[in-house]
Amino acid sequence: MPGPVLHAGAVATCPHGGPLNIVASSARVMVSNMPVAVLTDQGLVAGCAFTVPPTKPQPCVTTRWIAGATRVTSNGVPLLINPHVAICQSAEQIPGGPPIITGSQTRVFAT
Protein backbone atom coordinates (compact mmCIF):
# COMPACT_ATOMS: atom_id res chain seq x y z
CA MET A 1 0.00 0.00 0.00
CA PRO A 2 1.54 3.37 -0.96
CA GLY A 3 1.89 6.12 1.59
CA PRO A 4 3.88 9.22 2.46
CA VAL A 5 7.49 8.59 3.46
CA LEU A 6 8.17 9.21 7.15
CA HIS A 7 11.14 11.34 8.20
CA ALA A 8 13.00 12.36 11.34
CA GLY A 9 10.77 15.42 11.84
CA ALA A 10 7.45 13.55 11.66
CA VAL A 11 5.08 14.40 14.51
CA ALA A 12 4.17 11.18 16.32
CA THR A 13 3.00 9.91 19.70
CA CYS A 14 2.62 6.58 21.43
CA PRO A 15 -1.02 5.46 21.83
CA HIS A 16 -1.05 7.01 25.31
CA GLY A 17 0.08 10.47 24.18
CA GLY A 18 3.82 10.32 24.89
CA PRO A 19 5.82 12.12 22.17
CA LEU A 20 7.72 9.81 19.82
CA ASN A 21 11.01 10.91 18.30
CA ILE A 22 12.18 9.06 15.18
CA VAL A 23 15.99 8.89 15.26
CA ALA A 24 17.13 8.64 11.64
CA SER A 25 20.40 6.75 11.27
CA SER A 26 21.39 8.03 7.84
CA ALA A 27 21.09 11.39 6.11
CA ARG A 28 21.73 9.94 2.66
CA VAL A 29 18.12 10.46 1.50
CA MET A 30 16.20 13.58 2.52
CA VAL A 31 12.55 14.70 2.28
CA SER A 32 11.39 18.13 3.43
CA ASN A 33 15.01 18.84 4.37
CA MET A 34 14.94 16.01 6.94
CA PRO A 35 16.49 12.52 6.74
CA VAL A 36 14.04 9.74 5.83
CA ALA A 37 13.22 7.09 8.41
CA VAL A 38 14.10 3.48 7.61
CA LEU A 39 13.05 0.15 9.10
CA THR A 40 16.13 -0.09 11.35
CA ASP A 41 15.76 3.39 12.89
CA GLN A 42 14.84 3.84 16.52
CA GLY A 43 11.62 5.42 17.69
CA LEU A 44 12.11 6.77 21.21
CA VAL A 45 9.17 7.70 23.44
CA ALA A 46 9.35 10.04 26.43
CA GLY A 47 6.61 11.00 28.84
CA CYS A 48 4.21 8.07 28.37
CA ALA A 49 1.89 7.63 31.36
CA PHE A 50 0.68 4.07 30.64
CA THR A 51 0.18 1.84 33.71
CA VAL A 52 -0.93 -1.77 34.05
CA PRO A 53 -3.52 -2.50 36.75
CA PRO A 54 -3.34 -2.32 39.65
CA THR A 55 -0.65 0.41 39.54
CA LYS A 56 2.47 -0.88 37.79
CA PRO A 57 3.91 1.78 35.45
CA GLN A 58 4.67 0.41 31.96
CA PRO A 59 5.42 3.54 29.92
CA CYS A 60 6.23 3.17 26.24
CA VAL A 61 9.94 3.81 25.68
CA THR A 62 10.66 2.47 22.18
CA THR A 63 8.94 1.68 18.92
CA ARG A 64 9.57 -1.50 16.96
CA TRP A 65 8.97 -0.97 13.25
CA ILE A 66 7.65 -4.20 11.71
CA ALA A 67 7.30 -3.40 8.01
CA GLY A 68 8.38 -0.67 5.63
CA ALA A 69 8.14 0.13 1.95
CA THR A 70 8.45 -2.90 -0.33
CA ARG A 71 9.89 -1.12 -3.35
CA VAL A 72 11.87 1.86 -2.03
CA THR A 73 15.01 1.63 0.10
CA SER A 74 17.85 3.77 1.42
CA ASN A 75 21.19 1.94 1.57
CA GLY A 76 19.24 -1.30 1.08
CA VAL A 77 16.92 -0.74 4.06
CA PRO A 78 13.16 -0.20 3.45
CA LEU A 79 11.83 3.31 4.08
CA LEU A 80 9.07 3.80 6.66
CA ILE A 81 5.75 4.90 5.23
CA ASN A 82 2.45 5.99 6.72
CA PRO A 83 0.28 4.00 7.34
CA HIS A 84 2.97 2.11 9.19
CA VAL A 85 3.21 -1.27 10.82
CA ALA A 86 4.76 -0.75 14.24
CA ILE A 87 4.27 -1.29 17.95
CA CYS A 88 5.28 0.84 20.94
CA GLN A 89 6.85 -1.13 23.77
CA SER A 90 7.77 -0.65 27.43
CA ALA A 91 11.24 -1.29 28.80
CA GLU A 92 10.07 -4.86 29.56
CA GLN A 93 8.98 -5.26 25.90
CA ILE A 94 5.28 -5.17 26.81
CA PRO A 95 3.35 -3.91 23.75
CA GLY A 96 1.39 -0.73 24.28
CA GLY A 97 -0.15 -0.35 20.83
CA PRO A 98 0.71 1.27 17.51
CA PRO A 99 2.18 4.77 17.33
CA ILE A 100 0.05 7.61 16.01
CA ILE A 101 1.52 9.74 13.23
CA THR A 102 -0.19 13.15 13.17
CA GLY A 103 2.12 15.11 10.91
CA SER A 104 4.67 14.34 8.22
CA GLN A 105 5.63 15.47 4.75
CA THR A 106 3.05 14.87 2.00
CA ARG A 107 5.06 15.33 -1.20
CA VAL A 108 6.96 12.03 -1.47
CA PHE A 109 5.07 8.71 -1.56
CA ALA A 110 6.50 5.18 -1.63
CA THR A 111 5.18 1.67 -2.05
HULINTA-V351555 format. One record per residue. N is the residue number from 1. RES is the residue in three letters. SS is DSSP state (H for helix, E for strand, - for the rest). OMEGA is omega as a letter, one per 40 degrees, with the letter a starting at -180 (* if undefined). BURIAL is b if it has 16 or more other ideal C-beta (glycine too) atoms within 10 Angstrom, else e. Layout:
((N;RES;SS;OMEGA;BURIAL) (N;RES;SS;OMEGA;BURIAL))
//
This chain:
((1;MET;-;i;e) (2;PRO;-;i;e) (3;GLY;E;i;b) (4;PRO;E;i;b) (5;VAL;E;i;b) (6;LEU;-;a;b) (7;HIS;E;a;b) (8;ALA;-;a;b) (9;GLY;-;a;b) (10;ALA;-;i;b) (11;VAL;E;a;e) (12;ALA;E;i;b) (13;THR;E;i;b) (14;CYS;-;a;b) (15;PRO;-;a;b) (16;HIS;-;i;b) (17;GLY;-;i;e) (18;GLY;-;a;b) (19;PRO;E;a;e) (20;LEU;E;a;b) (21;ASN;E;i;e) (22;ILE;E;a;b) (23;VAL;E;a;e) (24;ALA;-;a;b) (25;SER;-;a;e) (26;SER;-;i;e) (27;ALA;-;a;e) (28;ARG;-;i;e) (29;VAL;-;a;b) (30;MET;E;i;e) (31;VAL;E;a;b) (32;SER;-;i;e) (33;ASN;-;i;e) (34;MET;E;i;b) (35;PRO;E;i;b) (36;VAL;E;i;b) (37;ALA;-;i;b) (38;VAL;E;a;b) (39;LEU;-;a;b) (40;THR;-;a;e) (41;ASP;-;i;b) (42;GLN;E;i;e) (43;GLY;E;a;b) (44;LEU;E;a;e) (45;VAL;E;i;b) (46;ALA;E;i;e) (47;GLY;-;i;e) (48;CYS;-;a;b) (49;ALA;-;a;e) (50;PHE;-;i;b) (51;THR;E;i;e) (52;VAL;E;i;e) (53;PRO;-;e;e) (54;PRO;-;i;e) (55;THR;-;a;e) (56;LYS;E;i;e) (57;PRO;E;i;e) (58;GLN;-;a;b) (59;PRO;-;i;b) (60;CYS;E;i;b) (61;VAL;E;i;b) (62;THR;E;i;b) (63;THR;E;i;b) (64;ARG;E;i;e) (65;TRP;E;a;b) (66;ILE;E;a;e) (67;ALA;E;i;e) (68;GLY;-;i;b) (69;ALA;-;a;b) (70;THR;-;a;e) (71;ARG;-;a;e) (72;VAL;-;a;b) (73;THR;E;i;b) (74;SER;E;a;b) (75;ASN;-;i;e) (76;GLY;-;a;e) (77;VAL;E;a;b) (78;PRO;E;i;b) (79;LEU;E;i;b) (80;LEU;-;i;b) (81;ILE;E;i;b) (82;ASN;E;e;b) (83;PRO;-;a;e) (84;HIS;-;i;b) (85;VAL;E;a;e) (86;ALA;E;i;b) (87;ILE;E;i;b) (88;CYS;E;a;b) (89;GLN;E;i;b) (90;SER;E;i;b) (91;ALA;-;i;e) (92;GLU;-;i;e) (93;GLN;-;i;e) (94;ILE;-;a;e) (95;PRO;E;i;e) (96;GLY;E;a;b) (97;GLY;E;a;e) (98;PRO;-;i;b) (99;PRO;-;a;b) (100;ILE;E;i;e) (101;ILE;E;a;b) (102;THR;E;i;e) (103;GLY;E;i;e) (104;SER;-;a;b) (105;GLN;-;a;b) (106;THR;-;a;e) (107;ARG;-;a;e) (108;VAL;-;i;b) (109;PHE;E;i;e) (110;ALA;E;i;b) (111;THR;-;*;e))
//
